[in-house]
């Protein structure tokens, strides 16, 4: 098949995806973004699987209109834009000119610096450990390779819930929980099927236009990575591990 034909088929697939995505009750702006032909990194995101995981595994159900429910929506919108939008200027949750990010008190970085670092999962897994001691080296990854690694590991997604909100806008301070099931391989380690959980705190600072201008996360990345490295080591491709694992075979 010629390259032009392959690209044409890819574009058609993306277009079909955009028309099939339904309203997302946890990210109400997503449908509008799709209708506006937003430039997506991997095509329009579909959160159907992770929303189901969220509803089945959450420990809190916040009343509509409550501060906690509003904060949860802000955080889910932020996550969607940071991972899936290509153009900074199309971000509606943040002010792209003022926005900064930091992890565990590290130096603030802006959107351009975040993309230079790698974007996606990479800034969220920064570490000061010597390279030979890193169980996972985010600086050796690209945004695409990291995205592939984690979406392969968590085929149903990595759900997020807000556990507690300590202060509301303009400076939102909250405690969160992330979780998912390791139903795919990770960096040469076979899937275990176990639930992986990560707890932490975050501070989101909003401006007078309710745009996020500063994000600060506080958590231990080893809490996530430790669970992903428990599976038996294997040689070969991720497909090889999936073929021999009944958990992974049933997630396709």
N, C-alpha and C positions, 0 to 999 in steps of 0.2 A: 504493500500500500504506500502511495506517495505521501510525503510529509504534509503537503497541502490538504490531502484528503483526511489525514489523521487530525490535523488541527480543526478542520471543518466539523468532524464528528465530535470533537471535544467541545467546540462552541455550541453545538446543538444540544449536547448533554447538559451543559450549564443552563441554557435557555429553558429546557424542559424542567430542570430542578427549580428554577425561579418561579415557574407558574404553578408548581405543585406544593410549594411551602405554604402552610396554613398560618393563620394568626397564632402568635405565641403569647399566651396569657401572662408569662413572666417577663417578656421583652416586647411590649406593645409597639415599640418603634421599629422593630425588625421588618414587619410587613411593608411599612412605608418605604424603608430603605430599599427593599427588593423592587418595589414598584418604580423607584426613581433610578433604576439601573446603576446602583452603587458598584464601584469596582471592588470585587472580592478576591481575596488571596486564593481560596480553594473553591470558588463558587458560593452561592448563597448558603449559609449554614442552616441546618435543620436540627433542632433540639428535641425532637420527639422522643428519642431513646433516653436522653439524659433527663428530660422532664419526668419521664416515667420512673426512672431510677430515683430521682429526687422525691417524688410523691410517695414512693414505697418505703424510702429509708430515712426521711426527715424526722427529727425529734420535736420540731416546733411547727405549728401551723398558725401563722400570724393573721389577725383579722384584716380584711381589706381596708385600706385607708390608715392603718396604724403606722407609727413611725418605723417599726421594724419591717413591715411589708414594703414601705417606700424605700428604705435603705437596701433591702434585698433586691429590689428592682433596679436601683442605681448601680449596684455592684454587678449584677448580671448584664446590664447594658454595657458597662465599662468593659467587662471581660469579652463580650461579643465583639466590640469594636477593636480592642487591642489585638485580638487573635485573628480577626477575619477581614478587616478593612485594609486596603492597600494605600489609600490616599488619606494622609493626616487631616486634610481640610474637610473630609467627609465625616469626621468624628463629631457626633452631636452631644456626647456625654462630657467631653473635655474641651478646654480651650487649648488648641494645639500650639499656640504661641507661648503660653505661660506654663504649660503642664510639665511637672517633674515627677520622677519615680525614685524610690529608694527601698532597699531591703535591709532590715536589721540595723538601721542607723548608718548605712553606708552613704557615700557621696551621692547627692541628688544628680540624676541624669535627665536630660530632656528627650523629646521624642526622636530627634535625629540621632542622639547618642545611643538611645535604646535600640534603634534599628541597626546602628553600626555595631553594637555589641552582639546583635543577632536577632533580637526581637523574639516574639512568641514566648516559649517557656524559658529561654536562656536567662533573661534578667531575673526571673523568679527563682533560679537555682544557683545564683552566684555563690562562690565559696572562696575563702582565703586559705584553704588547705593547700599544702604543696601538691603539685600535679601527681606525683607518684602515690599519694595517699587518697586521691579522690575516687570514690566508688563510681562516680559518673562525672565526666568532665564537660560541663556545659560549653566551655570556650572552644572545644574541638567540634562543636556541632553548628549547623546552620538552623535558621528558623524552620525550614522545611524538614530537615532530618530529625529535629527534636519533635516536631509535630507528628511525623510519621511514627516515631518510636512510642510516644505516649498514646496516640489514638489506636495503635496496634495493641498496646498493653491493656488499654481500657476501651474495648469496643463499644461499651454502653455509655461511655463518657465518665467524667469525674465531677460528680454533683457538688453543689455548694448550697449551704444553708447558713443563715444568720442566727447565731445562738443568743446574742444579747447586744443591745445598743446602749452605750453609756452616755452618748451625747448626740444631739441632732445637728442639722446644718446651722452655721456654715462649716463647722468642723465636726465631722461624723467619726466617732470612735466606736468600733464594734468588735465582737468576737465571732469567729467563723469556724465552720467545719467543712472540710472537703472529704469526699469518699468515693470509692469506686471498687470494682472487682477485677483482680488481675487475671483476666481470661485470655490474655495473649502474652507472647514472650517479650522480654525486655533485655536488650543488650547481651544476648547470649545466655540468658537465664529463662528456663521454661516457665510457663504460666502455672500458678498455684491454685487459682480460683478463689483465693482468700480476699476478704475485704481489706482494703488499704485506707487508712484514715489519716488526716492531717488537720491539726488544730492550730489556730493562731489569732493574732489581733491585727487590726489595720486602722489607719487614720486617713480619711478622705477629706480634703479641704476644698470647699466650693466657693466660687466668687459670687458677686451680687447678681449674676445672671444664671445662677445655679449650675454653672459649668465647673467640672473638676479641674483644679489647678495644681494639686499636689496629692500624691498617693504615697503612703508609707506602710510597708508590710513588716510584720514581726512574727517569725516562725522558724522552725528548725527543718531545713530541707532534708536532713537525714531521716526524719520521721517518715517521709515519703519514700526515699530511696532505699532505706533498710528493708522495707517490705517487698520491694521489687527485685531485690537481689537474693531472696531466700530460695527461689526455685533452682533446680539442678542445672548446672552448666551444660551446654551442648555446643557442638560444632555444626556449622552449616547455616542455612537460612532460617528466617522466621517461619517460612512455610513448612520447613521440615519439622519444627517443633509443633506446629499446629496440627500436622497430619497425624502425629502420634498422641495428641492430647484430646480426650473426649470433651473436655470443657471448651477448648477453643473451637473444635469442630462444630459445636452446637451454637456458635455465636455468629455465623456467617450471614 
